[in-house]
Amino acid sequence: MHFLKVPVKKTLSLLFLAFFLQGTFAPQKLFGQELKGLALSDATSNFIKKAGFKTAKAPLSSALFADFPYNITLDLPSSAGDKSDWTIFLMTPQEDAYENRFFLIELINYFHAASFPFDIKVVLTAGDRQNIAGNEKMSGSEVFCKNIEGMQNAAAFVLSFDARNKTHVIPGSNGKISPYYFCRLLCDSMDRNSCPYSISGGIFLSLFKNNLLRNDAILSSLLSREIPAISLRLLPDKEAHASQINSIKDFFAGIDVQKCAEWSQHYIPVSLFSKRYWIEEKSIIYSVMLFLAAAMFILADFAFIFRRRTKRLVVIKRRALRSNYLILLTAIVVALSFYLGQGLARLFQSVGVRNPMVLFMIKLAPAFFIVSTIYPLELGRHSHLSTYHYEYILSISAILNIFIFSLFDISLFYLFAVEYLILALSRAFKSRLSLFIFIAIFITPYLPLVYSILIFSDGIKIYKLIFCGFKENLVLAFALVPFNLLWLRILARLKIKAKDNKKRIVGYVITSAFCFAGLSIFSGAFIFSLNRIFFTKIEPYHMKARVFNSEKLERTSAQVYDTEYYGGKIRRVEIVSSKDAERFSIIVNGKNANPVYFSVYDTVSSEKSTEFLLPDNPPKKLTVMYTPDSSSDQDIIINAYYLDEENQRPMYFCETLVYEARGDQINLRKVQE
């Protein structure tokens, strides 16, 4: 008990120091509560001012009320002293900026002292870490990018600190891909400073174009407005602090503004033996041309029609030409069978199966068995079909896939070119065992693509891929047609001895079941190996919080009334909450197309409804004024969202008030809508 001998003053000093250090190393907390909204914006602005820099406020709301959070901007002009033609934006969410303020200040000091031929504008955005979906138009990045829309000679670097397992370079978002120059410049800077990272999407950046991967809100706002941008999501690691900040410094020091406008979006990053290689758009085009030249030599086999050959050989090959309809027929059958598979996947999902890989395999299973069932029926109609026919249409379907999917994105050329080479090589093998092996080899190039979707996408987008329409299913079917035709070639060589078609079908289905089970095990093991050996662990995505309606009002009260103003009518909506709300939503429904004639707030209208655009984390007291349209009948719906503090998981409940405006009377109709 020797610590009791410590003097009281010294003890109090130590306690005060411990309290101070706790606030220093956990700056996002304030008396056990996270800094949010206006408090976070003020705290972020203050620490930059204390570092000796002048900041400016950029309100999210056009009403210019100070009670809402706001964006913070800091201008760092070019070293020449004159106004530069180019501006590079450094954009960071305020949550990350405040929590990692020493990192940010070190970076700003470097920008201030360094010599750059361009202006730098630091933008700390508010409202980009939304816990509830649906208010993206009022995020800080979206509001800022809307204000600079159409700006020429601008580029952006997005910095965040929310990586979970490893630092990530994000080269695309929401259907757009970052320019090749920006992506390579950042990756080269990271490599020079030995800063470990991975590229979201891996070698399949085309998945960003198809909007199958997880979005970055700030990057989406920039790229959608044709502003060259790249995003870096850092792992908060104090040991890696030096390499991380040096990488960013090298990136900015290496920027050539003349190259920033080069929008080459077709490129493939390849990592081999701890080195990264880049396949540029020009190289992809050259590869396509070389492949076409090689394919022409292969297709020169058509010359048999004009040469003197045995009559039997000519007949066989002409029949092969007439059997091309099997490609389209197989694609349609497979696409339709995917609908049946989606129904089965829904059924399994309803009983608790949530793994997207399992659900996707369930979706594919019916196609496998249906094709195996149709094959013997096809043999009965065309008894003259031979394995050569399937080898021929197999090659045609593989070449067709190269052109179809290269139209979606030319960087997919390599994937389907590899598939073609595998199929071409399989033609030299005749035994059933070797063909079974080639089926496993054939699906292998697809598995890294599946893996990229699993780790860099989110649950909503994966489920949209599993449960999709006929158009999407038809595209997926064409990708798998060569696989199905290869399987038909195996069935053609099985020679199941059965005179009755029913017994033959049963034999094919049993064989299909064993093969499908084996391929499923192989695919799962391969993806597991990718996760354990070649890649980082799966990066958890940020799930949006669940929202449920509260049964009664506990924290929200409101009042709606009209006042006269120079012969006109102004309607006031006053909301008072006893606790800090996550969001207020005000919707006005009327009889006309736009029930709100005028308001200082931004609004969005659809049909006969208008919603006020309000930033998240509003004040406890809020007044919204607007001029209603000429119609006297309106419904004013007020939704207030609060965090359910009793649940460990982030969950929110919504309290709803509905007011009826009928003529000069405004009454509360009911609490819950």
Buried (B, 14 or more C-beta within 10 A) or exposed (E): EEEEEEEEEEEEEEEEEEEEEEEEEEBBEBEEEEBBBBBBBBBBBEBBEEBEBEBEEBBBBEBEBEBBBBBBBBEBBBBEEEEBEBBBBBBBBBBBBBBBBEBBBBBBEBBBEEEBEBBBBBBBBBBBBBBBEEBBEBBBBBBBBEEBEEEEBBBBBBBBBBBBEBBBBBBBBBBBBBBBBBBBBBBBBBBEBEBEBBBBBBBBBBBBBBBBBBBBBBBBBBBBBBBBBBBBBBBBBEEBBEBBBBBBBBBBEEBEBEBBBEEBBBBBBEBEEEEBEBBBBEEBEEBBEEBEEBBEEEEEEEEBEEEEEEEEEBEBBEBBEEBBEBBEBBBEBBBBBBBBBBBBBBEBBEEEEEEBBBBBBBBBBBBBBBBBBBBBEBBEEEEEBBBBBBBBBBBBBBBBBBEBBBEEBBBBBBBBBEBBBBBBEBBEEEEBEEBBEBBBBBBBBBBBBBBBBBBBBBEEBBBBBBBBEEEBBBBBBBBBBBBBBBBBBBBBEBEBEEEEEEEBBBBBBEBBBEBBEEBBEBBBEBBEEBBEEEBBEEBEBEEBBEBEEBEEBEBBBBBBEBEEEEEEBBBEBBBBBEEBBBBBBBBBBBEBEBBBBEBEBBBEEEEBBBBBBBBBBBBEEBEBBBEBBEEBBBBBBBBBBBBBEEEEEBBBBBBBBBBBBEEEEBEEEEBEB
